[in-house]
Amino acid sequence: MTTSHIPTDSLSQRQIRGADCVLCGITLSPETAVDLGERVRMEASLRWFPRACKTHPGVEELVVPPGRPIPAVVDLHFTQYRGWSCVWCQRALTRETGSHHVGYARGRQGAHVLDCEAWACTKCKEESDMTKFCSKCQQPIRDGEEATEYPVDAGSAAAMTVYWHVKCPKR
């Protein structure tokens, strides 16, 4: 059972908030929980934060891996916002370039939620899957560039590593 296939309407409010395990429903503590990453159900504009017991077999496979950061909605061009061009390189999405759903761009203007789906070309999607990205400048860290690794132990969240350029390249 994966959390991407769990219907959110069958979960309790405590499971949607991450207080209870989405797989078995028991109350979680920081010592017993694995954070599975933020999920979005767009039809209801619902963000939910599933967590599961560390004791479930294969629970590590359910964690959403941190990938290349998606720009905020206010930083997108109209064609990126509409899903017509790559969210990272602005290349038009065609049969030749491919198009891949990579997540959601977030944003608000007052009470209005501006969230939209983010799409990427095949080149950027593959780069996103295989490349380390600087947390300061959002640029890929290429071979030979100096970077610092910061392991993050977030208690109940999945452990991850954040990377920073020693000196960020100019855009």
C-alpha positions in Angstrom: 0.0 0.0 0.0 1.4 3.4 -0.9 0.3 6.8 0.3 -0.2 8.0 -3.3 -3.0 5.5 -3.5 -4.6 6.2 -0.1 -7.9 8.0 -0.6 -7.8 11.1 1.7 -11.5 11.0 2.3 -11.1 7.7 4.2 -8.4 9.2 6.5 -9.1 10.9 9.8 -8.1 14.5 10.4 -5.3 13.3 12.6 -3.9 11.1 9.8 -4.0 13.9 7.3 -2.2 16.2 9.8 0.4 13.5 10.4 -0.4 12.9 14.1 -1.5 9.3 13.3 0.0 6.7 11.0 -1.7 6.7 7.6 -1.2 2.9 7.3 -2.5 1.7 10.6 -3.9 4.7 12.5 -1.9 4.5 15.7 -0.8 7.8 17.4 2.8 8.7 16.4 5.6 10.4 18.4 8.8 11.9 16.9 10.6 8.7 17.9 8.2 6.3 16.1 7.3 8.3 12.9 8.7 8.7 9.4 7.7 11.8 7.6 6.5 10.8 4.1 6.6 14.3 2.6 3.9 16.8 1.7 1.2 15.6 -0.6 -1.4 17.6 -2.6 -4.9 16.7 -3.6 -5.5 19.4 -6.2 -9.3 18.8 -6.7 -9.9 19.9 -3.1 -6.9 22.2 -2.7 -5.8 20.0 0.2 -2.3 19.7 1.4 -1.6 16.8 3.7 1.4 15.6 5.6 1.3 11.8 5.9 3.5 10.1 8.4 3.9 6.4 9.1 5.3 4.1 11.8 9.0 3.2 11.3 8.0 -0.4 11.9 6.1 -0.9 8.6 8.1 -2.9 6.1 9.2 -0.8 3.1 8.1 2.5 4.6 11.3 4.2 3.3 10.1 3.6 -0.2 7.0 5.8 0.5 9.0 8.9 1.3 8.8 11.6 -1.4 12.5 12.4 -2.2 13.6 16.0 -2.1 14.3 17.0 -5.7 15.1 20.2 -7.5 13.2 23.1 -6.0 10.2 24.3 -7.9 10.0 28.1 -8.2 7.3 30.0 -6.5 4.2 30.9 -8.6 5.2 34.7 -8.6 8.5 33.8 -10.3 6.9 31.9 -13.2 6.3 33.2 -16.7 2.7 32.9 -17.9 3.6 30.0 -20.2 5.2 28.2 -17.2 2.2 28.9 -15.0 -0.2 27.4 -17.7 2.0 24.3 -18.2 3.1 25.2 -21.7 6.8 25.5 -21.0 9.3 24.0 -18.6 9.2 25.3 -15.1 13.0 25.4 -14.9 14.3 26.3 -18.4 11.2 27.9 -20.0 11.6 25.6 -23.1 8.3 25.0 -24.8 6.9 21.6 -24.0 6.4 19.6 -27.2 6.5 16.0 -28.3 10.2 16.5 -29.0 11.1 18.0 -25.6 8.7 15.8 -23.6 6.6 16.9 -20.6 6.8 15.5 -17.1 4.7 16.5 -14.0 7.2 17.4 -11.3 5.0 18.8 -8.6 3.3 22.1 -7.7 4.4 25.7 -7.7 3.0 27.5 -4.6 1.9 31.0 -4.1 -0.8 33.3 -2.7 -2.0 36.8 -3.3 -4.0 37.8 -0.2 -6.7 35.3 0.3 -6.3 33.8 -3.2 -4.3 30.6 -3.6 -2.4 30.7 -6.9 -0.9 27.1 -6.7 -0.4 25.4 -10.1 0.9 22.2 -11.5 4.6 22.3 -12.5 5.8 20.7 -15.7 9.3 20.1 -17.0 11.0 19.0 -20.2 12.7 15.6 -20.3 16.2 17.2 -20.1 15.4 19.2 -16.9 13.5 16.3 -15.4 16.4 13.9 -15.8 18.9 16.5 -14.5 16.6 17.1 -11.5 16.6 13.3 -10.7 20.3 12.9 -10.9 21.8 16.3 -9.9 22.6 18.0 -6.6 21.2 21.5 -6.3 22.4 24.4 -4.3 19.9 25.4 -1.6 20.9 29.1 -1.9 20.9 29.8 -5.7 18.8 26.8 -6.9 21.4 26.1 -9.6 22.9 22.6 -10.2 26.2 21.8 -8.6 28.4 20.6 -11.5 31.4 18.3 -11.4 34.4 20.3 -10.2 32.4 23.0 -8.5 33.1 23.4 -4.8 30.1 22.7 -2.6 29.4 22.0 1.1 27.2 19.2 2.2 24.9 19.6 5.3 23.3 16.5 6.5 19.9 17.3 8.1 18.4 15.1 10.7 14.9 16.3 11.1 13.8 14.0 14.0 10.7 12.4 12.7 11.4 13.5 9.1 13.4 11.4 6.6 17.1 12.3 6.8 18.4 14.3 3.9 21.4 16.3 2.7 21.3 19.9 1.7 24.0 21.2 -0.6 25.4 24.8 -1.0 27.9 26.2 -3.5 31.0 27.6 -1.8 30.6 30.5 -4.2 27.3 30.6 -6.1 27.7 31.1 -9.9 26.3 34.1 -11.6 23.0 33.5 -13.4 
